[in-house]
Amino acid sequence: MMYAIVMCGGKQLKVAQGDKVAVEKMDGDAGSAVVLDQVMLVANGDKVTVGAPFVKGAKVKAEVVEHAKGKKVIIFKKRRRQNSRRKNGHRQTLTTLKITGIEA
C-alpha cells in the first residue's frame, strides 16, 4: 500500500489514495483540484523515501470536497477566590480533501 506524510496547514498528515482528510481552510471551491507539494515521506510497500525536509518531485493530488466548521472548543478561564470567570468558544474552519493520487 502506498502512503505519504504531507505537511499541510502546519500539521503533518498520513494520507493514502482514497482517504478523506480535514485540513485547515484552503482556497478553492468544492470539486476543484489541489496539489500538496510539501511531501515529507513516501512509502510504497517496503520502499520508503524520506525527504530532508521534503522529497524532491513528490506530489499529492487531492480534490476539495467541502468547506465546513469543526467541533466547538470551549475556552474557560477561572481564577479561584477572585470571582473572575471567562468563557469563550471557537470553531475552526476546515476543508475536507479527498486524496486522488500520490506521485513519488
Summary of the structure (lengths in Angstrom):
residues: 104
radius of gyration: 18.3
end to end distance: 13.4
largest distance: 60.1
contacts: 264
relative contact order: 0.30
helix: 0%
strand: 70%
